Amino acid sequence: MSMKRRVAIYVRVSTDGQTTMNQQRELETVVKRHDWKVIDVFRDQGISGKNGRKQRPAFDRLLQGVIRKDFDIVAAWSVDRLGRSLQHLLSFLSELKAKGIDLYLHQQGVDTSTPAGKALFQMLARARRPSWPCSRVSAC
């Protein structure tokens, strides 16, 4: 019998008037359906996704767990819960890929543990790097 995959759930809302409980409930349903195991729930309450890692304490702790490989999958309700900056998102995806940690995004139907999800991960990783040296392009 194989070990259950270890999951970190990340939930975030931008204002104190909102709740993360609906996000968490849906993600816990997914975890149960896949027979995964929740290791921790990281919750940023009333914090904008525009803020960087240092202004988002739960996201910072999540990234520390990624570095330590505390889990096999990061699950989030939607890509915009992870952040609003494309640069920050690509950096986050790069960290996950480097550590061999998969990503599950509920609203987008992305699961990088599947072949289609792995292909998407590869395309996003390529978007992070230019396909030719910048010195050859005057617009860089």
Long-range contacts (C-beta under 8 A, 24 or more apart in sequence): 4-35, 4-36, 4-37, 5-34, 5-36, 5-37, 5-72, 5-73, 5-113, 6-36, 6-37, 6-39, 6-70, 6-71, 6-72, 6-73, 7-31, 7-36, 7-37, 7-38, 7-39, 7-71, 7-72, 7-73, 7-74, 7-75, 7-104, 8-38, 8-39, 8-40, 8-41, 8-42, 8-62, 8-65, 8-70, 8-71, 8-73, 8-74, 8-75, 9-38, 9-40, 9-41, 9-42, 9-75, 9-76, 10-41, 10-42, 10-43, 10-44, 10-58, 10-59, 10-62, 10-74, 10-75, 10-76, 10-81, 10-82, 11-41, 11-42, 11-43, 11-44, 11-76, 11-77, 11-81, 12-43, 12-44, 12-45, 12-47, 12-49, 12-56, 12-58, 12-59, 12-81, 12-82, 13-44, 13-45, 13-46, 14-46, 14-47, 14-48, 14-49, 15-46, 16-45, 16-46, 18-46, 20-45, 23-76, 23-77, 23-81, 26-77, 26-106, 27-75, 27-76, 27-77, 27-104, 27-106, 30-75, 30-104, 30-106, 31-75, 36-73, 39-65, 39-70, 39-71, 40-65, 40-70, 40-71, 48-84, 49-80, 49-81, 49-82, 49-83, 49-84, 49-85, 50-83, 50-84, 50-85, 52-85, 52-88, 53-88, 59-83, 63-92, 63-95, 66-95, 66-96, 66-99, 66-101, 67-95, 67-99, 69-99, 69-100, 69-101, 71-101, 72-101, 72-102, 73-101, 73-102, 73-103, 73-104, 73-113, 74-101, 74-102, 74-103, 74-104, 75-103, 75-104, 75-105, 75-106, 76-103, 76-104, 76-105, 76-106, 77-105, 77-106, 77-107, 78-105, 78-106, 78-107, 78-108, 79-105, 79-107, 79-108, 79-110, 90-124, 90-127, 90-128, 91-128, 93-121, 93-124, 93-125, 93-128, 94-125, 94-128, 97-121, 97-125
